[in-house]
């Protein structure tokens, strides 16, 4: 599988995107800046529950076609 971003992406986000092909397709066509915004939003969560919710929300937003969180 090719890397989702040219720098280190969170494994849990990569797994969630891989499990949702429509979200992954949407993510892959985003600009570097928009991808970085999603990753930063997920990684800025302090609690694991918040991080999990953000990952779920990321998948939903990408499937809806939103470019940034």
VEXDOMAR-109528 format. One record per atom (N, C-alpha, C): residue in three letters; chain; y, z, x. Coordinates in pm, whole numbers, plus 50000, padded with zeros to 5 digits. Layout:
<rs>
 code unit    c2    c3    c1
  ALA    A     Y     Z     X
...
</rs>
This chain:
<rs>
 code unit    c2    c3    c1
  UNK    A 49883 50000 50083
  UNK    A 50000 50000 50000
  UNK    A 50124 50000 50088
  UNK    A 50220 49918 50054
  UNK    A 50340 49916 50136
  UNK    A 50429 50034 50105
  UNK    A 50511 50068 50197
  UNK    A 50600 50183 50182
  UNK    A 50702 50157 50072
  UNK    A 50730 50259 49993
  UNK    A 50826 50244 49885
  UNK    A 50968 50237 49936
  UNK    A 50997 50304 50043
  UNK    A 51129 50302 50104
  UNK    A 51111 50296 50254
  UNK    A 51210 50246 50325
  UNK    A 51196 50234 50469
  UNK    A 51201 50366 50543
  UNK    A 51227 50474 50477
  UNK    A 51227 50606 50539
  UNK    A 51130 50692 50460
  UNK    A 51111 50812 50500
  UNK    A 51011 50899 50440
  UNK    A 51040 50927 50292
  UNK    A 50946 50890 50206
  UNK    A 50960 50921 50065
  UNK    A 50863 51033 50030
  UNK    A 50896 51116 49933
  UNK    A 50807 51226 49896
  UNK    A 50674 51173 49843
  UNK    A 50567 51233 49889
  UNK    A 50433 51189 49846
  UNK    A 50414 51203 49696
  UNK    A 50467 51311 49637
  UNK    A 50447 51331 49494
  UNK    A 50521 51226 49412
  UNK    A 50638 51184 49457
  UNK    A 50710 51077 49389
  UNK    A 50635 50945 49404
  UNK    A 50586 50917 49522
  UNK    A 50511 50794 49546
  UNK    A 50386 50789 49458
  UNK    A 50316 50901 49444
  UNK    A 50197 50905 49357
  UNK    A 50233 50879 49212
  UNK    A 50342 50939 49165
  UNK    A 50385 50920 49026
  UNK    A 50423 50775 49000
  UNK    A 50491 50714 49095
  UNK    A 50529 50574 49078
  UNK    A 50408 50482 49083
  UNK    A 50314 50511 49168
  UNK    A 50192 50431 49177
  UNK    A 50113 50439 49047
  UNK    A 50115 50553 48982
  UNK    A 50043 50572 48856
  UNK    A 50113 50504 48738
  UNK    A 50237 50464 48756
  UNK    A 50315 50400 48649
  UNK    A 50364 50263 48699
  UNK    A 50283 50160 48681
  UNK    A 50317 50028 48738
  UNK    A 50453 49973 48697
  UNK    A 50496 49996 48572
  UNK    A 50628 49946 48530
  UNK    A 50740 50017 48605
  UNK    A 50726 50147 48623
  UNK    A 50826 50223 48697
  UNK    A 50828 50179 48843
  UNK    A 50712 50158 48901
  UNK    A 50704 50114 49041
  UNK    A 50770 49979 49059
  UNK    A 50745 49886 48967
  UNK    A 50808 49754 48975
  UNK    A 50960 49767 48968
  UNK    A 51008 49851 48878
  UNK    A 51152 49871 48864
  UNK    A 51209 49933 48991
  UNK    A 51137 50028 49049
  UNK    A 51182 50097 49171
  UNK    A 51190 49999 49287
  UNK    A 51093 49912 49298
  UNK    A 51087 49820 49412
  UNK    A 51202 49719 49413
  UNK    A 51258 49687 49296
  UNK    A 51368 49590 49293
  UNK    A 51505 49656 49302
  UNK    A 51510 49789 49303
  UNK    A 51637 49859 49318
  UNK    A 51693 49840 49458
  UNK    A 51822 49849 49470
  UNK    A 51884 49845 49602
  UNK    A 51846 49971 49679
  UNK    A 51862 49965 49809
  UNK    A 51831 50080 49894
  UNK    A 51908 50203 49848
  UNK    A 52034 50184 49814
  UNK    A 52118 50296 49773
  UNK    A 52066 50363 49646
  UNK    A 52027 50285 49547
  UNK    A 51976 50342 49423
  UNK    A 51842 50414 49447
  UNK    A 51756 50356 49529
  UNK    A 51629 50423 49561
  UNK    A 51657 50557 49629
  UNK    A 51752 50555 49721
  UNK    A 51788 50676 49794
  UNK    A 51843 50783 49699
  UNK    A 51918 50743 49597
  UNK    A 51970 50838 49499
  UNK    A 51858 50906 49422
  UNK    A 51758 50830 49381
  UNK    A 51643 50889 49312
  UNK    A 51571 50989 49401
  UNK    A 51546 50949 49525
  UNK    A 51474 51038 49618
  UNK    A 51556 51164 49645
  UNK    A 51685 51149 49666
  UNK    A 51770 51266 49692
  UNK    A 51771 51359 49572
  UNK    A 51774 51304 49453
  UNK    A 51775 51385 49331
  UNK    A 51646 51467 49322
  UNK    A 51532 51403 49349
  UNK    A 51403 51474 49345
  UNK    A 51398 51580 49455
  UNK    A 51438 51544 49575
  UNK    A 51428 51637 49687
  UNK    A 51527 51752 49681
  UNK    A 51633 51740 49602
  UNK    A 51732 51847 49593
  UNK    A 51687 51962 49502
  UNK    A 51576 51944 49432
  UNK    A 51526 52051 49345
  UNK    A 51480 52168 49431
  UNK    A 51519 52288 49390
  UNK    A 51482 52407 49467
  UNK    A 51347 52464 49425
  UNK    A 51314 52450 49297
  UNK    A 51186 52504 49247
  UNK    A 51088 52389 49222
  UNK    A 50961 52416 49238
  UNK    A 50860 52312 49219
  UNK    A 50856 52264 49075
  UNK    A 50884 52352 48979
  UNK    A 50885 52311 48839
  UNK    A 50999 52211 48813
  UNK    A 51113 52236 48875
  UNK    A 51226 52145 48861
  UNK    A 51193 52011 48925
  UNK    A 51132 52016 49040
  UNK    A 51093 51893 49110
  UNK    A 50997 51811 49026
  UNK    A 50899 51876 48966
  UNK    A 50803 51806 48880
  UNK    A 50871 51740 48761
  UNK    A 50963 51814 48699
  UNK    A 51037 51757 48585
  UNK    A 51121 51637 48628
  UNK    A 51182 51647 48743
  UNK    A 51263 51536 48793
  UNK    A 51179 51413 48824
  UNK    A 51060 51435 48875
  UNK    A 50971 51321 48902
  UNK    A 50932 51254 48771
  UNK    A 50896 51334 48671
  UNK    A 50863 51278 48540
  UNK    A 50981 51202 48481
  UNK    A 51100 51260 48493
  UNK    A 51221 51197 48441
  UNK    A 51252 51070 48518
  UNK    A 51226 51068 48647
  UNK    A 51248 50949 48728
  UNK    A 51163 50834 48677
  UNK    A 51037 50861 48651
  UNK    A 50947 50758 48599
  UNK    A 50999 50706 48465
  UNK    A 51039 50797 48377
  UNK    A 51091 50756 48246
  UNK    A 51216 50670 48260
  UNK    A 51310 50713 48344
  UNK    A 51434 50640 48361
  UNK    A 51410 50500 48420
  UNK    A 51319 50492 48516
  UNK    A 51289 50362 48575
  UNK    A 51224 50270 48472
  UNK    A 51137 50324 48390
  UNK    A 51074 50242 48286
  UNK    A 51176 50194 48183
  UNK    A 51284 50272 48164
  UNK    A 51393 50233 48074
  UNK    A 51491 50136 48139
  UNK    A 51478 50119 48271
  UNK    A 51564 50026 48342
  UNK    A 51690 50087 48400
  UNK    A 51699 50220 48406
  UNK    A 51816 50284 48464
  UNK    A 51814 50273 48615
  UNK    A 51926 50240 48673
  UNK    A 51933 50219 48817
  UNK    A 51952 50345 48898
  UNK    A 52008 50450 48836
  UNK    A 52033 50574 48910
  UNK    A 52017 50695 48817
  UNK    A 51979 50809 48874
  UNK    A 51963 50928 48790
  UNK    A 52097 50984 48743
</rs>
